[in-house]
Amino acid sequence: MAFPYITMGYRMSKHTSLSHFSPYFLLFRRHPILPSSIDVQIEQVVVLNSPATWAKVITKSATLFRKVMPMAMENMSIAQH
């Protein structure tokens, strides 16, 4: 698992400890613009009380980002030319 995808999954997940906001939203004051296939799946609020649950959620998010983001970046590159 690549570290950038793990951190991306963490930063864009909504946390109960942050009043159901994501760290991304609190930093930039807007929700991230993500491909719809990811956006729907990370809408759930993450409860950080259980390390096992947190590991499962962050692994799932990282796997999604790792699969979808290269395609999104390629589409963005094509659209800009």
ABEGO torsion letter per residue (X at the ends): XBAAAAAAAAAABBBAAAGGBBAAAAAAGBBBBBBAAAAAAAABBBBAABAAAAAAAAAAAAAAAAAAAAAAAAAAAAAAX
